[in-house]
Amino acid sequence: MSVFGRVGNCLTFFKQPQRYILAKASATQESDGKILKIPEPQLDIDRYCDPNLTEYFANNVSKRKGIGSISRVIELYNKLAEKPDEMIRRELIQEALKIPNETHAQPAAYGNDPKVIKLMGSTPKYSFQPKPFDQLMEYTDQFRMKELTPFAGHKAYYLCRELAELEHALIKYVVQRLSKKGFAFISVPDILHHQIIECCGVATKGKRNIVYRLDADKHLASAAEGELCLSGTAEMALGGFLMNKKIRREELPKRYVAVSRCYRAETADVAAERGLYRVHQFTKVEMFGASTSCQSEVLLEEFRAIQEEIFNSFNLHLQVLDMPPHELGAPAHRKYDIEAWLPSRNVFGEVSSCSNCTDYQARRLNIQCVTDDPAQNEFVHTVNGTACAIPRLIMAICETHQQKDGTVKLPEVLQPYMSHKDVIKPSRSVSKFVRRSKEFSRLINLEKN
């Protein structure tokens, strides 16, 4: 008998989903009067604490950015077996939640370097020096990123005219393709309870977290301890959409697509990631799937094939990477990155990824696959993938298809979604903003001299 069976009711939450009773009724009432119920995680603690697997889990934690301590989990597990105690139980939960998902056997053997598993297209050739995206669009009224910090914040940007059209063309084109493949289209919220985000495997606290938290004094929180956050990806909202759901095995796999704004506190100072490459907010089309344990690897390959098909239709030079353990987020069992060639830098840059999270998220969100035989019930596996991240895809398309005269040829598949335009043309006159910036710089230089 496991330790959970021996200590009785103290650990019954591992056997059946219990719910947080939220303290502030005034702050927890939904529009229909119900209280938000977040399931407690149903983790496989017995497996974590199997003596035959201690080294396996310790090695996995070590390779995965060193988050979590399996020895601490085992220590608390043994303490609880000796003396049932609510404080120990809670600490055990918190420590076990830090353990990352198990890593697929193939990438686990890669070491620190990703493996290139596929190349598509070829390196574009030019009779001129290709310009970076920012410079390519500098003298147009279509892109603006300078002098926005005072009123829009760091890394803010505007896409105007044809670039704004291109954003919407990409969204419509990608969503239409996915709809034809049987994906259910869902419009999702961008503000989420912090526990939904954490159940998906993303920390909302700590120095290195990338989540924007809303001011609890100004925004109605869902619980005394449950602050609201801006979502970093539609994956989180789609996971929350399925929370506490019981899905019949014959209905799986399920495939969803959502378009959302994504908010991330991270940015980089390195030159390669300046400009539009890494920003605080952007639009993204996200794929999300729920499957049985036997279907998730196949579903991951399906998502990857869809990504390759979409990006290849834009005539980009691409490479697909199978990512090593230290590049995986806590929920991922396996992750593929797709990178597009950026001519101005002579390097590949990430434009997409897809991950198989197995039952990591489902155990935290209580998403179950059910059958007529309860003994065959299991937690679903979740798979996610970026179908289109607007800023980086626009960068790759514009840089790849730029012409000597400063125009950008549009991929044929996007032209029907842009009133059949086949090219993005520079503005005939320099924008007022650029003229103003140049005059300001000239005056500053005169003052210095």
DOVOPA-632223 format. One record per residue: x, y, z of N, C-alpha, C in turn. Coordinates in steps of 0.1 Angstrom, whole numbers, padded with zeros to 4 digits, always signed. Last residue first. Example, Ala and Ser with C-alpha at 12.3 -4.5 7.8 and 13.67 -1.06 7.14 Angstrom:
% residues 2
+0128-0022+0071+0137-0011+0071+0129+0000+0079;+0132-0057+0078+0123-0045+0078+0132-0033+0078;
% end
This chain:
% residues 449
+0281+0703-0302+0292+0709-0308+0294+0724-0304;+0257+0699-0289+0269+0692-0284+0282+0699-0289;+0239+0713-0305+0241+0717-0292+0254+0711-0286;+0241+0698-0329+0245+0711-0329+0248+0717-0315;+0229+0674-0319+0243+0674-0324+0249+0688-0324;+0203+0683-0315+0211+0677-0303+0226+0678-0307;+0196+0689-0340+0196+0700-0330+0205+0695-0318;+0195+0664-0352+0204+0674-0358+0206+0685-0347;+0175+0651-0338+0189+0646-0337+0199+0656-0342;+0153+0666-0347+0157+0665-0332+0171+0661-0331;+0153+0660-0374+0156+0673-0369+0160+0674-0355;+0148+0632-0372+0160+0637-0378+0164+0651-0374;+0122+0633-0361+0133+0626-0353+0147+0631-0359;+0108+0646-0381+0109+0652-0367+0120+0646-0360;+0110+0627-0401+0115+0640-0403+0118+0647-0389;+0096+0606-0389+0110+0604-0392+0117+0618-0394;+0070+0618-0387+0077+0613-0375+0092+0612-0378;+0063+0622-0413+0065+0633-0404+0073+0630-0392;+0080+0600-0436+0069+0603-0426+0073+0615-0418;+0089+0608-0469+0094+0604-0455+0083+0608-0445;+0068+0597-0496+0075+0608-0488+0079+0602-0474;+0059+0574-0505+0065+0583-0515+0073+0594-0507;+0066+0544-0487+0059+0556-0488+0066+0566-0498;+0073+0513-0504+0076+0524-0495+0068+0536-0497;+0049+0486-0508+0057+0497-0514+0061+0507-0503;+0045+0453-0511+0044+0464-0501+0054+0474-0506;+0026+0435-0536+0038+0441-0531+0035+0451-0520;+0002+0426-0544+0013+0417-0546+0026+0422-0540;-0032+0427-0534-0019+0434-0535-0008+0424-0536;-0057+0415-0529-0049+0411-0541-0037+0420-0544;-0065+0423-0504-0071+0429-0516-0063+0427-0529;-0052+0404-0489-0047+0418-0489-0052+0425-0501;-0059+0378-0493-0063+0384-0480-0059+0399-0478;-0047+0371-0517-0062+0372-0516-0067+0379-0503;-0019+0371-0508-0025+0382-0516-0040+0383-0516;-0009+0349-0495-0015+0360-0487-0022+0371-0495;+0001+0332-0514-0010+0327-0506-0017+0338-0498;+0023+0346-0525+0010+0345-0533-0001+0341-0524;+0040+0369-0504+0037+0356-0508+0024+0354-0515;+0049+0401-0517+0041+0394-0508+0039+0379-0513;+0079+0418-0519+0070+0410-0526+0062+0402-0516;+0086+0451-0510+0086+0437-0504+0075+0429-0512;+0109+0477-0520+0096+0470-0520+0097+0456-0514;+0135+0486-0524+0128+0488-0511+0114+0483-0510;+0147+0479-0547+0141+0492-0547+0133+0495-0534;+0155+0452-0543+0165+0463-0543+0159+0477-0542;+0131+0437-0520+0137+0439-0533+0147+0451-0532;+0124+0411-0496+0127+0425-0499+0134+0426-0513;+0117+0386-0486+0112+0390-0499+0114+0404-0502;+0130+0384-0461+0133+0374-0471+0129+0379-0485;+0120+0406-0446+0134+0405-0449+0137+0396-0461;+0092+0400-0446+0097+0412-0452+0112+0412-0455;+0092+0374-0433+0086+0376-0447+0092+0389-0453;+0104+0380-0408+0110+0370-0417+0105+0372-0432;+0086+0400-0397+0101+0402-0400+0107+0393-0410;+0063+0385-0396+0063+0397-0405+0078+0400-0408;+0071+0366-0377+0067+0362-0390+0068+0373-0400;+0075+0382-0355+0086+0375-0361+0083+0370-0375;+0048+0393-0350+0060+0401-0353+0071+0394-0360;+0029+0369-0349+0029+0380-0359+0042+0387-0361;+0031+0336-0350+0034+0347-0341+0037+0359-0350;+0011+0309-0357+0016+0322-0363+0018+0332-0352;+0009+0286-0343+0006+0285-0358+0011+0298-0365;+0025+0270-0318+0023+0284-0324+0021+0282-0339;+0010+0244-0299+0019+0249-0310+0015+0262-0315;+0005+0217-0276+0003+0231-0280+0013+0235-0291;-0012+0191-0259-0002+0195-0270-0005+0209-0274;-0019+0170-0231-0021+0183-0239-0009+0186-0248;-0036+0141-0223-0024+0147-0226-0027+0160-0234;-0059+0134-0195-0056+0136-0210-0041+0141-0211;-0057+0109-0171-0057+0123-0174-0053+0125-0189;-0081+0081-0173-0068+0087-0172-0068+0102-0174;-0099+0050-0169-0098+0065-0170-0084+0070-0168;-0101+0024-0165-0094+0028-0177-0093+0043-0179;-0117+0020-0144-0103+0016-0142-0094+0021-0154;-0142+0027-0153-0135+0037-0145-0120+0033-0143;-0154+0020-0183-0147+0013-0173-0138+0023-0165;-0163+0038-0201-0173+0031-0193-0167+0023-0182;-0140+0066-0196-0145+0055-0204-0156+0049-0195;-0124+0098-0199-0132+0088-0192-0137+0078-0202;-0098+0119-0192-0103+0111-0203-0111+0100-0196;-0098+0151-0176-0098+0137-0176-0104+0131-0189;-0082+0176-0160-0089+0173-0173-0087+0158-0175;-0071+0191-0138-0081+0181-0137-0089+0179-0149;-0050+0208-0138-0063+0214-0142-0074+0204-0141;-0029+0191-0132-0031+0203-0124-0044+0210-0127;-0031+0171-0150-0031+0167-0136-0034+0180-0127;-0028+0186-0174-0041+0180-0171-0042+0176-0156;-0001+0193-0174-0011+0203-0172-0024+0197-0168;+0011+0166-0177+0016+0176-0167+0005+0187-0164;+0007+0146-0194-0004+0149-0185+0000+0159-0175;+0023+0160-0222+0018+0148-0217+0007+0152-0206;+0030+0182-0237+0031+0183-0223+0026+0171-0215;+0047+0187-0266+0038+0177-0260+0040+0178-0245;+0049+0218-0285+0053+0209-0273+0042+0199-0270;+0064+0239-0309+0052+0231-0305+0057+0221-0294;+0071+0272-0321+0075+0260-0314+0062+0252-0312;+0085+0298-0342+0074+0290-0338+0080+0278-0329;+0106+0313-0350+0093+0319-0353+0082+0310-0347;+0140+0320-0342+0128+0312-0339+0115+0320-0343;+0163+0326-0369+0156+0331-0357+0143+0323-0355;+0195+0320-0384+0181+0316-0382+0175+0322-0369;+0214+0346-0399+0212+0336-0389+0197+0332-0390;+0221+0370-0412+0227+0357-0416+0226+0347-0406;+0208+0393-0408+0217+0389-0398+0225+0376-0401;+0193+0397-0430+0201+0408-0426+0211+0404-0415;+0178+0373-0434+0189+0376-0443+0198+0387-0437;+0169+0349-0413+0168+0363-0413+0180+0369-0421;+0151+0319-0416+0163+0326-0420+0161+0341-0420;+0133+0306-0389+0133+0311-0402+0146+0319-0404;+0127+0276-0370+0134+0289-0372+0134+0293-0386;+0108+0259-0347+0110+0262-0361+0116+0275-0362;+0113+0234-0322+0113+0249-0326+0115+0249-0341;+0096+0210-0303+0103+0214-0315+0102+0229-0317;+0098+0192-0273+0095+0205-0279+0103+0206-0292;+0085+0171-0248+0093+0172-0260+0089+0185-0267;+0074+0178-0224+0080+0165-0225+0089+0164-0237;+0069+0208-0206+0072+0201-0219+0079+0188-0217;+0066+0223-0183+0055+0214-0187+0059+0204-0198;+0090+0239-0180+0086+0228-0170+0076+0219-0175;+0106+0242-0212+0099+0247-0201+0094+0236-0192;+0137+0232-0225+0123+0229-0223+0118+0236-0211;+0164+0234-0227+0156+0244-0235+0141+0242-0233;+0175+0213-0215+0177+0226-0208+0169+0237-0215;+0170+0191-0234+0163+0192-0221+0164+0206-0215;+0169+0204-0268+0175+0196-0257+0168+0199-0244;+0145+0201-0295+0152+0209-0285+0157+0200-0273;+0149+0198-0328+0144+0190-0317+0152+0195-0305;+0141+0222-0353+0150+0217-0342+0142+0209-0332;+0140+0230-0387+0133+0224-0376+0142+0218-0366;+0145+0259-0407+0150+0247-0401+0142+0243-0389;+0138+0276-0438+0134+0272-0425+0143+0260-0420;+0131+0302-0458+0142+0292-0456+0140+0289-0441;+0098+0307-0472+0109+0310-0463+0119+0299-0462;+0073+0307-0486+0086+0306-0493+0098+0311-0484;+0050+0304-0473+0055+0318-0474+0068+0319-0481;+0046+0277-0470+0038+0284-0480+0042+0298-0482;+0062+0271-0448+0067+0268-0461+0059+0275-0473;+0044+0277-0428+0056+0286-0430+0062+0283-0444;+0024+0256-0432+0021+0270-0432+0033+0279-0435;+0040+0233-0430+0031+0235-0441+0028+0250-0443;+0050+0235-0404+0059+0234-0416+0052+0238-0428;+0026+0233-0389+0035+0245-0389+0044+0246-0401;+0018+0208-0396+0009+0219-0399+0018+0232-0399;+0038+0193-0384+0036+0192-0399+0028+0204-0404;+0034+0198-0357+0046+0202-0364+0045+0203-0379;+0009+0186-0353+0010+0200-0352+0023+0206-0359;+0017+0159-0358+0007+0166-0366+0008+0181-0366;+0034+0155-0337+0039+0154-0351+0030+0161-0361;+0015+0157-0316+0026+0166-0317+0032+0167-0331;-0001+0135-0322-0007+0148-0323+0004+0159-0324;+0017+0114-0316+0012+0115-0330+0006+0129-0332;+0019+0118-0289+0031+0119-0297+0027+0121-0312;-0008+0114-0280-0001+0127-0279+0011+0129-0288;-0021+0090-0279-0022+0098-0291-0013+0110-0291;-0020+0077-0255-0014+0070-0267-0014+0079-0280;-0033+0093-0238-0019+0091-0236-0012+0085-0248;-0056+0113-0257-0053+0102-0248-0038+0101-0247;-0056+0149-0259-0056+0136-0264-0055+0125-0253;-0060+0182-0270-0062+0173-0258-0063+0159-0264;-0043+0211-0283-0049+0198-0284-0050+0190-0271;-0040+0242-0299-0040+0235-0286-0048+0222-0288;-0024+0268-0316-0031+0255-0316-0030+0249-0303;-0027+0304-0319-0023+0292-0311-0031+0280-0314;-0015+0333-0332-0025+0322-0334-0020+0309-0328;-0009+0364-0316-0005+0351-0320-0017+0342-0322;+0004+0397-0312-0007+0388-0316-0002+0375-0320;+0021+0411-0283+0020+0407-0298+0008+0398-0300;+0043+0427-0261+0029+0423-0265+0028+0421-0280;+0070+0431-0257+0062+0429-0246+0047+0424-0249;+0093+0414-0281+0085+0426-0276+0076+0422-0264;+0117+0406-0302+0112+0403-0288+0106+0415-0282;+0118+0417-0328+0120+0403-0326+0115+0399-0312;+0117+0444-0332+0104+0437-0332+0106+0422-0328;+0146+0454-0313+0135+0457-0323+0123+0448-0321;+0169+0427-0305+0163+0440-0304+0152+0443-0315;+0182+0404-0306+0168+0403-0302+0162+0417-0300;+0209+0409-0313+0201+0399-0321+0186+0399-0318;+0218+0424-0292+0215+0430-0305+0206+0422-0313;+0204+0420-0260+0213+0416-0270+0209+0421-0283;+0184+0425-0242+0193+0436-0246+0202+0433-0257;+0150+0413-0243+0165+0411-0242+0172+0423-0247;+0122+0409-0221+0128+0414-0233+0143+0412-0232;+0093+0398-0204+0107+0396-0208+0110+0404-0220;+0066+0400-0199+0075+0410-0193+0089+0409-0197;+0042+0396-0223+0053+0390-0217+0063+0401-0212;+0011+0388-0237+0018+0398-0229+0030+0391-0221;-0007+0385-0267+0002+0378-0257+0010+0389-0250;-0040+0383-0280-0028+0392-0277-0020+0384-0266;-0051+0355-0300-0050+0364-0288-0039+0373-0288;-0070+0330-0314-0062+0342-0317-0062+0351-0305;-0070+0295-0314-0074+0307-0308-0064+0318-0312;-0082+0262-0319-0073+0273-0324-0079+0286-0318;-0080+0227-0310-0086+0241-0308-0076+0251-0315;-0090+0194-0310-0081+0204-0315-0088+0217-0315;-0090+0163-0293-0097+0175-0296-0086+0185-0300;-0087+0127-0302-0082+0140-0297-0091+0152-0301;-0117+0121-0283-0103+0125-0284-0097+0120-0297;-0141+0108-0280-0141+0122-0285-0127+0128-0287;-0136+0084-0268-0139+0084-0283-0140+0098-0289;-0133+0091-0242-0122+0087-0249-0124+0088-0264;-0150+0121-0231-0151+0107-0235-0139+0103-0244;-0138+0142-0206-0140+0140-0220-0140+0125-0223;-0145+0163-0181-0144+0149-0183-0147+0146-0198;-0129+0193-0169-0138+0186-0179-0135+0171-0179;-0114+0209-0152-0125+0200-0146-0134+0193-0156;-0106+0230-0179-0104+0227-0165-0117+0219-0160;-0108+0239-0205-0110+0225-0203-0109+0221-0188;-0101+0266-0202-0114+0263-0208-0118+0248-0205;-0075+0265-0193-0085+0268-0184-0099+0265-0189;-0063+0259-0218-0062+0249-0207-0073+0252-0197;-0069+0283-0231-0075+0271-0236-0074+0259-0226;-0054+0301-0216-0068+0302-0215-0075+0289-0221;-0028+0291-0223-0033+0291-0209-0048+0292-0208;-0026+0294-0250-0025+0280-0244-0031+0280-0230;-0024+0320-0256-0038+0315-0256-0038+0300-0250;+0000+0336-0235-0003+0328-0247-0017+0322-0245;+0001+0351-0213+0013+0351-0221+0011+0344-0234;-0024+0372-0198-0020+0359-0204-0008+0361-0213;-0021+0391-0169-0023+0391-0184-0017+0378-0189;-0039+0381-0139-0026+0383-0147-0030+0385-0162;-0051+0385-0106-0053+0383-0120-0041+0388-0128;-0046+0366-0075-0046+0378-0083-0048+0374-0098;-0057+0350-0050-0057+0348-0064-0058+0360-0072;-0061+0352-0024-0047+0349-0028-0046+0347-0043;-0087+0359-0024-0078+0367-0016-0064+0364-0020;-0097+0358-0059-0096+0352-0046-0087+0361-0038;-0099+0372-0082-0108+0361-0081-0107+0354-0067;-0100+0408-0080-0093+0395-0080-0103+0384-0078;-0106+0436-0098-0113+0426-0089-0106+0413-0090;-0082+0460-0097-0088+0450-0105-0094+0440-0096;-0070+0476-0078-0078+0483-0089-0085+0473-0098;-0057+0461-0061-0065+0472-0055-0074+0478-0066;-0041+0444-0076-0053+0438-0069-0062+0449-0064;-0029+0451-0107-0030+0456-0094-0043+0452-0087;-0019+0421-0125-0027+0433-0124-0027+0438-0109;+0013+0410-0137+0002+0408-0127-0006+0422-0126;+0028+0395-0164+0023+0408-0158+0011+0405-0149;+0054+0372-0163+0040+0374-0163+0037+0388-0157;+0079+0360-0162+0076+0369-0174+0061+0373-0174;+0102+0356-0135+0089+0353-0141+0086+0364-0152;+0124+0360-0120+0126+0357-0134+0113+0354-0141;+0117+0366-0093+0125+0376-0101+0125+0373-0116;+0083+0356-0085+0098+0354-0085+0104+0364-0095;+0053+0344-0100+0060+0351-0090+0075+0348-0091;+0042+0327-0118+0037+0341-0119+0044+0350-0108;+0054+0302-0140+0055+0308-0127+0050+0323-0128;+0037+0278-0158+0044+0291-0159+0043+0298-0145;+0020+0256-0160+0035+0254-0158+0043+0267-0159;-0006+0257-0158-0001+0254-0172+0014+0253-0172;-0010+0265-0133-0014+0251-0136-0008+0247-0150;-0003+0292-0136+0006+0283-0129+0003+0268-0131;-0026+0301-0149-0013+0302-0155-0003+0293-0149;-0045+0296-0129-0047+0289-0142-0033+0289-0149;-0036+0312-0108-0035+0298-0107-0037+0290-0120;-0043+0338-0116-0029+0334-0116-0027+0319-0115;-0069+0342-0140-0065+0339-0126-0051+0334-0126;-0064+0363-0168-0066+0350-0162-0062+0350-0147;-0071+0380-0197-0069+0382-0183-0073+0369-0176;-0079+0374-0222-0065+0377-0221-0061+0380-0206;-0102+0348-0233-0098+0360-0225-0083+0361-0224;-0107+0337-0267-0103+0335-0253-0101+0348-0246;-0126+0321-0291-0121+0334-0287-0119+0333-0272;-0119+0292-0311-0124+0298-0298-0118+0311-0295;-0126+0268-0335-0121+0282-0333-0128+0288-0320;-0114+0236-0338-0125+0244-0333-0120+0258-0329;-0100+0221-0367-0098+0228-0354-0110+0236-0351;-0102+0209-0392-0110+0204-0381-0108+0210-0367;-0089+0220-0413-0083+0208-0407-0091+0202-0395;-0102+0243-0417-0104+0233-0427-0099+0219-0422;-0091+0258-0396-0105+0254-0396-0108+0243-0405;-0065+0261-0405-0067+0253-0394-0082+0248-0393;-0070+0279-0427-0063+0266-0429-0066+0256-0418;-0081+0301-0413-0089+0294-0423-0083+0280-0426;-0059+0309-0397-0072+0304-0390-0080+0296-0400;-0042+0317-0417-0038+0306-0408-0051+0300-0402;-0056+0339-0429-0051+0328-0437-0048+0315-0428;-0060+0356-0408-0072+0350-0415-0067+0338-0423;-0034+0362-0400-0043+0356-0390-0055+0349-0398;-0023+0374-0423-0017+0362-0417-0027+0355-0408;-0040+0396-0425-0040+0386-0436-0034+0373-0431;-0034+0411-0403-0047+0405-0404-0048+0394-0415;-0007+0418-0410-0010+0411-0397-0023+0404-0398;-0011+0432-0434-0004+0419-0434-0006+0411-0421;-0023+0455-0425-0031+0446-0434-0024+0432-0434;-0001+0465-0412-0013+0462-0404-0022+0452-0412;+0014+0469-0435+0019+0460-0424+0008+0456-0415;+0000+0488-0450+0001+0474-0455+0006+0465-0444;-0009+0507-0422-0011+0505-0436-0009+0490-0440;+0013+0499-0394+0004+0507-0401+0002+0503-0416;+0021+0490-0362+0021+0485-0376+0010+0492-0383;+0040+0503-0335+0028+0504-0344+0031+0497-0357;+0052+0493-0303+0053+0494-0317+0040+0497-0324;+0072+0491-0273+0059+0492-0280+0062+0495-0294;+0095+0489-0257+0093+0479-0267+0079+0479-0274;+0081+0506-0229+0092+0500-0235+0088+0489-0245;+0051+0527-0234+0060+0518-0227+0071+0512-0236;+0036+0547-0245+0031+0533-0247+0040+0523-0241;+0046+0572-0238+0031+0570-0238+0027+0556-0240;+0074+0570-0237+0067+0579-0227+0052+0576-0227;+0082+0551-0258+0082+0548-0244+0074+0557-0235;+0083+0559-0284+0070+0555-0279+0070+0552-0264;+0106+0565-0299+0100+0575-0292+0086+0572-0287;+0102+0540-0325+0110+0550-0318+0101+0560-0310;+0086+0524-0340+0090+0519-0327+0098+0529-0319;+0065+0519-0367+0070+0529-0358+0073+0522-0345;+0056+0514-0401+0062+0508-0388+0068+0519-0380;+0046+0528-0422+0040+0515-0419+0045+0509-0406;+0055+0550-0435+0045+0553-0425+0039+0540-0420;+0091+0547-0441+0077+0545-0445+0068+0549-0433;+0117+0545-0435+0113+0556-0442+0098+0554-0448;+0120+0520-0422+0123+0532-0415+0117+0544-0422;+0118+0494-0431+0106+0501-0429+0108+0515-0424;+0145+0486-0432+0137+0485-0444+0124+0493-0443;+0152+0489-0405+0158+0498-0415+0149+0498-0428;+0137+0467-0394+0136+0481-0389+0140+0491-0399;+0147+0445-0409+0133+0449-0409+0132+0464-0405;+0179+0451-0425+0171+0445-0414+0157+0451-0415;+0185+0446-0461+0184+0455-0449+0176+0447-0438;+0210+0430-0481+0196+0431-0475+0196+0439-0462;+0228+0444-0506+0230+0441-0492+0216+0442-0485;+0222+0428-0537+0224+0440-0529+0225+0435-0515;+0213+0406-0550+0224+0414-0557+0227+0427-0549;+0208+0377-0530+0205+0390-0533+0217+0397-0541;+0193+0346-0522+0204+0353-0527+0200+0367-0532;+0182+0326-0494+0179+0335-0505+0192+0343-0509;+0187+0292-0488+0192+0306-0484+0189+0315-0496;+0157+0273-0493+0172+0275-0495+0175+0290-0491;+0134+0249-0479+0138+0260-0487+0153+0262-0488;+0142+0233-0448+0132+0236-0459+0136+0249-0466;+0155+0207-0429+0157+0220-0435+0147+0221-0447;+0153+0189-0398+0148+0191-0411+0152+0205-0416;+0166+0186-0374+0160+0174-0380+0154+0176-0394;+0192+0195-0355+0184+0199-0367+0179+0187-0374;+0190+0194-0320+0193+0186-0332+0185+0191-0344;+0206+0216-0296+0194+0211-0303+0199+0203-0316;+0229+0207-0270+0227+0213-0284+0214+0207-0290;+0236+0195-0247+0231+0209-0246+0227+0215-0260;+0224+0161-0251+0233+0171-0245+0228+0185-0244;+0206+0143-0262+0213+0153-0271+0224+0161-0264;+0190+0126-0248+0204+0121-0251+0212+0131-0259;+0166+0137-0246+0174+0136-0233+0188+0132-0236;+0155+0135-0271+0162+0148-0267+0170+0147-0254;+0146+0107-0267+0155+0111-0277+0162+0125-0274;+0129+0104-0244+0142+0097-0244+0152+0103-0255;+0114+0133-0230+0114+0123-0240+0128+0117-0242;+0113+0139-0195+0118+0143-0208+0118+0131-0218;+0087+0148-0172+0097+0139-0177+0101+0142-0191;+0083+0182-0160+0078+0170-0167+0090+0161-0171;+0099+0193-0129+0095+0194-0143+0090+0181-0149;+0087+0200-0097+0094+0190-0105+0090+0191-0120;+0072+0217-0083+0084+0223-0089+0091+0213-0098;+0052+0202-0071+0048+0210-0082+0060+0216-0090;+0066+0192-0049+0063+0183-0060+0059+0191-0073;+0065+0215-0032+0078+0210-0037+0076+0201-0049;+0037+0217-0027+0045+0228-0034+0058+0224-0039;+0032+0192-0015+0025+0196-0028+0033+0207-0035;+0047+0195+0008+0050+0184-0001+0044+0187-0015;+0034+0215+0021+0048+0218+0016+0052+0207+0006;+0010+0203+0027+0010+0214+0018+0024+0217+0012;+0019+0183+0045+0012+0179+0032+0013+0191+0022;+0029+0198+0065+0039+0189+0057+0032+0186+0044;+0005+0209+0074+0016+0217+0070+0026+0210+0061;-0009+0185+0082-0014+0194+0071-0003+0203+0066;+0004+0154+0087+0004+0167+0092+0000+0177+0080;+0011+0121+0098+0002+0130+0090+0001+0144+0096;+0041+0108+0101+0032+0116+0109+0024+0125+0100;+0053+0091+0083+0055+0088+0097+0044+0096+0106;+0045+0101+0059+0042+0087+0062+0043+0084+0077;+0057+0126+0060+0042+0125+0061+0037+0111+0064;+0083+0119+0058+0079+0126+0070+0064+0124+0072;+0084+0110+0032+0086+0101+0043+0082+0106+0056;+0078+0134+0018+0069+0122+0016+0071+0112+0028;+0100+0149+0024+0086+0153+0029+0077+0141+0028;+0120+0134+0011+0121+0137+0025+0107+0140+0031;+0111+0136-0016+0112+0123-0009+0112+0125+0006;+0114+0163-0020+0101+0157-0022+0100+0144-0014;+0141+0166-0018+0132+0173-0008+0118+0167-0008;+0150+0151-0039+0154+0147-0026+0145+0153-0015;+0141+0166-0061+0135+0153-0058+0138+0148-0044;+0136+0199-0064+0145+0190-0057+0137+0177-0054;+0135+0226-0089+0129+0215-0081+0140+0206-0075;+0154+0231-0118+0142+0236-0110+0137+0224-0102;+0176+0228-0136+0178+0227-0121+0166+0231-0112;+0172+0229-0163+0174+0242-0156+0175+0241-0141;+0171+0199-0167+0160+0209-0170+0161+0222-0162;+0191+0184-0157+0192+0187-0171+0181+0198-0175;+0182+0180-0130+0195+0186-0133+0196+0191-0147;+0158+0166-0134+0157+0179-0128+0170+0187-0131;+0169+0142-0144+0160+0150-0152+0159+0164-0147;+0184+0133-0122+0191+0136-0135+0182+0145-0144;+0163+0128-0105+0173+0138-0101+0181+0142-0113;+0149+0108-0118+0142+0121-0116+0153+0132-0112;+0169+0087-0117+0163+0092-0130+0156+0106-0128;+0173+0084-0090+0184+0089-0099+0179+0094-0112;+0147+0073-0083+0153+0085-0077+0164+0092-0085;+0136+0050-0090+0135+0061-0100+0142+0074-0095;+0136+0032-0070+0142+0028-0082+0143+0039-0093;+0120+0044-0050+0135+0044-0049+0142+0040-0061;+0095+0066-0058+0099+0052-0060+0115+0052-0060;+0086+0092-0058+0093+0087-0046+0097+0072-0047;+0073+0097-0081+0084+0105-0078+0093+0099-0067;+0052+0078-0078+0062+0076-0088+0075+0084-0085;+0037+0089-0057+0043+0076-0055+0054+0073-0065;+0028+0113-0069+0039+0114-0059+0045+0100-0056;+0015+0124-0093+0019+0110-0091+0031+0110-0082;-0010+0148-0084+0003+0144-0089+0006+0130-0085;-0034+0167-0089-0034+0152-0086-0021+0147-0092;-0039+0199-0074-0032+0190-0084-0033+0175-0079;-0073+0211-0069-0059+0208-0064-0052+0198-0073;-0090+0233-0091-0088+0220-0086-0074+0219-0080;-0107+0262-0083-0095+0257-0089-0092+0243-0083;-0136+0278-0088-0131+0266-0081-0119+0261-0089;-0153+0308-0081-0143+0301-0089-0137+0289-0081;-0187+0306-0072-0173+0308-0068-0163+0301-0076;-0215+0321-0088-0207+0309-0084-0193+0314-0080;-0229+0342-0098-0230+0340-0084-0222+0328-0079;-0226+0348-0124-0237+0339-0121-0238+0335-0107;-0203+0363-0124-0215+0369-0128-0227+0361-0125;-0186+0351-0093-0187+0353-0108-0200+0359-0111;-0171+0362-0064-0184+0359-0071-0183+0361-0086;-0148+0370-0051-0148+0357-0058-0161+0354-0065;-0150+0392-0037-0140+0392-0047-0140+0379-0055;-0169+0387-0018-0171+0399-0026-0161+0399-0038;-0157+0366-0004-0169+0364-0012-0171+0375-0022;-0126+0358+0001-0133+0370+0000-0145+0368-0010;-0116+0330+0001-0119+0338+0013-0128+0349+0011;-0125+0300-0015-0119+0313-0016-0124+0323-0005;-0116+0269-0012-0127+0278-0008-0121+0292-0006;-0103+0249-0037-0100+0260-0028-0113+0267-0025;-0113+0215-0038-0113+0228-0043-0110+0238-0033;-0102+0182-0049-0108+0191-0039-0107+0205-0045;-0104+0153-0068-0102+0167-0068-0109+0175-0057;-0090+0124-0051-0102+0131-0058-0100+0146-0057;-0065+0117-0043-0074+0107-0049-0086+0113-0056;-0053+0138-0032-0046+0132-0043-0055+0122-0050;-0069+0144-0011-0070+0153-0023-0062+0147-0035;-0064+0127+0010-0074+0123+0000-0075+0132-0012;-0045+0129+0030-0041+0130+0016-0051+0127+0006;-0058+0125+0054-0049+0137+0052-0045+0139+0038;-0072+0101+0054-0079+0113+0049-0070+0125+0047;-0043+0080+0052-0058+0082+0052-0062+0095+0047;-0018+0069+0053-0021+0081+0061-0035+0086+0060;-0019+0047+0036-0016+0045+0050-0021+0058+0058;-0023+0057+0010-0033+0048+0016-0031+0047+0031;+0000+0071+0007-0012+0079+0007-0024+0070+0013;+0020+0053+0006+0020+0061+0018+0006+0069+0018;+0005+0023-0008+0013+0035-0008+0011+0043+0004;+0008-0012+0000+0000+0000+0000+0009+0012+0000;
% end
